Amino acid sequence: MKIFVINGPNLNMLGLREKEHYGSGTYADLTEMISAHASTKNIDVEFYQSNHEGDLVDYIQKAYFEKADGIVINPGAYTHTSVAILDAVKSVKIPTVEVHISKVEEREDFRQVSYVRAACVKTITGEGFGGYLKAIDFLAKEDKQ
C-alpha cells in the first residue's frame, strides 16, 4: 500500500509557530513518526510539503499517476480558501483523509469552512500529530475492505 502525505503552507514551520495550537514537535519529527508507524504496517509513505497552492495540486495529481492507494492531506490555510485543491482531490478519486493538528472547530470563525472536506472520506482534527497516524490506519483498513 502506498499513501501520499501532503502538507500545505507553514507546516514546515512546526515547532516554531503557535505552539499552543500545534505543539513543539517539528516537521521532521512528524515525518519520522509517520514513517515509523507506516513501516510497522508495511505501508509506503511519500511526503510532500509546499507553501504554494499549485504545487499541492500538482502533487495530488502525481498521486494519481503513481497509483497511490490513499492520500492524507493537511491543506493548512488552503483548507479554508482553495477550490483548486478540492477539485484536484475530486478529480483523482483516491480515498483522502483531511487532517488538522489543531481543533479547528474551536478556533476562529473563518477556520470553520473546509473546502477540501467535501472530497474527503474522513476528517480528523485536534489529535495533534497522532491524527496523521489515525488517518493512515483508517486508509489501511478501508483498503482491506
C-alpha positions in Angstrom: 0.0 0.0 0.0 1.2 3.5 -0.9 0.0 6.6 0.9 0.9 10.2 0.0 1.1 12.5 3.0 0.6 16.1 1.7 1.0 19.2 3.9 0.2 22.8 3.0 1.6 26.2 3.9 3.5 26.8 7.1 3.6 23.2 8.2 7.3 23.3 7.6 7.4 25.8 10.5 6.0 23.3 13.0 7.8 23.6 16.3 8.2 27.4 15.8 4.7 28.6 15.2 1.8 28.9 17.6 2.9 26.1 19.9 -0.4 26.4 21.8 -2.2 25.0 18.7 0.5 22.9 17.1 2.8 21.8 19.9 6.6 21.8 19.9 7.2 19.0 17.5 8.9 19.8 14.2 8.0 18.8 10.7 11.0 16.4 10.8 9.5 14.9 14.0 6.2 14.5 12.3 7.6 12.7 9.2 9.7 10.4 11.3 6.8 9.4 13.5 4.6 8.7 10.4 7.4 6.7 8.7 7.9 4.6 11.8 4.2 3.9 12.2 3.7 3.1 8.5 6.7 0.7 8.4 5.1 -1.4 11.1 2.1 -1.8 8.8 4.1 -2.4 5.6 2.8 0.9 4.1 5.0 3.0 1.9 4.6 6.7 2.6 5.7 9.6 0.4 5.8 13.1 2.0 5.3 16.5 0.4 5.0 19.9 1.8 4.6 23.2 0.0 3.6 26.7 0.7 2.3 27.1 -2.9 -1.3 26.1 -3.9 -0.4 25.0 -7.5 2.4 22.7 -6.2 -0.1 21.0 -3.9 -2.5 20.5 -6.8 0.4 19.0 -8.9 1.3 16.6 -6.1 -2.3 15.4 -5.7 -2.3 14.7 -9.4 1.1 12.9 -9.0 -0.6 10.6 -6.5 -3.0 9.5 -9.3 -0.3 8.9 -11.8 1.8 7.0 -9.3 -1.2 4.8 -8.3 -1.3 5.9 -4.7 -3.8 3.9 -2.6 -4.6 6.9 -0.3 -3.9 10.5 0.5 -3.5 12.1 3.9 -3.8 15.9 3.5 -3.4 18.8 5.8 -4.0 21.7 3.4 -3.2 24.2 6.1 -4.7 27.6 5.4 -5.7 26.5 1.9 -8.4 24.4 3.7 -10.5 27.5 4.0 -9.8 29.0 0.6 -8.9 26.5 -2.1 -11.4 25.3 -4.6 -8.4 24.2 -6.7 -7.3 21.7 -4.1 -10.9 20.5 -3.7 -11.1 20.0 -7.4 -7.8 18.1 -7.5 -8.9 15.7 -4.8 -12.2 15.2 -6.5 -10.6 14.5 -9.9 -8.1 11.8 -8.8 -10.8 9.8 -6.9 -8.2 8.5 -4.4 -9.5 7.9 -0.8 -8.4 11.1 1.0 -8.4 11.9 4.7 -8.2 15.5 5.8 -6.1 16.1 8.9 -5.6 19.1 11.1 -3.3 19.1 14.1 -5.3 21.7 16.0 -9.0 21.5 16.8 -10.1 23.9 14.0 -13.7 23.8 15.0 -12.8 25.7 18.2 -10.7 28.3 16.5 -11.5 31.5 14.5 -14.8 31.7 12.5 -13.0 31.7 9.2 -11.5 28.3 10.0 -14.9 26.7 10.2 -15.1 26.3 6.4 -13.3 23.5 4.8 -13.5 23.3 1.0 -11.5 20.1 0.7 -13.7 18.2 3.2 -16.3 17.7 0.5 -14.0 15.4 -1.4 -12.6 13.5 1.7 -13.7 10.2 3.1 -12.9 11.3 6.7 -11.7 14.4 8.6 -9.6 14.2 11.8 -9.0 17.3 13.9 -7.4 18.2 17.2 -5.4 14.9 17.6 -2.0 16.5 17.2 0.5 14.5 15.2 -1.5 11.4 16.2 -4.2 12.4 13.7 -1.9 11.5 10.9 -1.5 8.0 12.3 -5.2 7.6 12.7 -5.7 8.7 9.1 -3.1 6.1 7.8 -4.8 3.4 9.9 -8.2 4.4 8.5 -6.9 4.2 4.9 -5.2 0.9 5.6 -8.5 -0.5 7.0 -10.5 0.9 4.1 -8.1 -0.7 1.6 -8.7 -4.1 3.0 -12.5 -3.9 2.7 
